[in-house]
Structure formats: C-alpha cells, structure tokens
Amino acid sequence: MTELVRTRDVVVLFKGVAQGVEVSSAMVTGSWAGGQGVKWDSGTKDGFIVTYGDGVRGAGFLLWGANESSDQYIAVTGKDLKYGMAVLCSGSWIICTRTFEVYTYASRQVGPLVPINYSVSDKLYWSLRGLFTSEDEWTLSGDPRAPNGNQVGWVAQVPSSLTNNFLTLQTTL
C-alpha cells in the first residue's frame, strides 16, 4: 500500500461535517495547529466563534493549522491569522493527526516527561489544552467538573515510527 503524504497536521480519511467559523482573538494571537479542539466562545462578535478547548466536548476540531508548513509558499500563507477564520470539523471523522497529547498530564506538570502509551480502541477526550488524549485531565487536575465523560473519539491506530508518529482516530463529535 502506498504511504499517505503527511505534510499537514491532519490527514482526512473519512470526512464528517465542516463549516467556516471565526476564531477568538486569543487564538489569532496564539495561533493553533490543525486538529486543535475548540469550544464555542461567547465573545463580543456576531456569528459562530470558537476558542481553545479545555476538556468540554465543545464545538469540534479545526481542520487546518493557522500556519502549517504546507502553506508556507502559497498565496494563502497567513490568511487564517489575518482574517481570524478556520474550518471547524464536527460529526464522525476518521483522521490521522499529530495534534494529541504525547506526555502524561502529571509529567507535564512536574517532569520528567513520561509518554502516554495509546492502545487501539482507547477512548479519547479533550485535554485541558484542547488536544486529543486518553487521560481524564479533569480528574487528574482536580477540576470540579471531574470525571470527564465527554468522549470525543477513540484510537484506530497508535502513533509509531511507521505512521510518522501520527495518531489515527475516529471522532464522535
């Protein structure tokens, strides 16, 4: 089988629902990767606005990053940050992505970094940073909303050197 070209943060294998949305001013300032989990923002603008996810099931994930390497030499370079727009994905998708938590929540807080060992069929949630993870970071952080029952997908293929360290997953957004 021919290898997938993986020059983006997200490679789509099966497409769900996609729509254009505005991103919050925090995201315009801070940027985002393709696959970033987002929630609805109650900003001052009219329209559909999203901001970084924090573990809530939320709105979905963003298809393309604000400044991916694949866009560096084309006419639309920087357009997402300039206009504050993104493509929001919801519903059932099958994707390969490199936008997921690589290290456990506890090790990110105090070190040393300990990798998360993903397994096929693991339930996935949004981390407190809006990245796919198999850990319930609400419980681990002492968040009063714990436990996090907001499953957003499950693992179809674990990241490895064979997949260029991309995690393959199916969403349930």
Secondary structure by P-SEA (a helix, b strand, c coil): ccccccccccccccccbbbbbbbcaaaaaacccccccccccccccccccccccccccccccccccccccccccccccccccccbbbbbbccbbbbbbcccccccccccccccbbbbbcccccbbbbccccccccccccccccccccccccccbbbccccccccccbbbbcccc
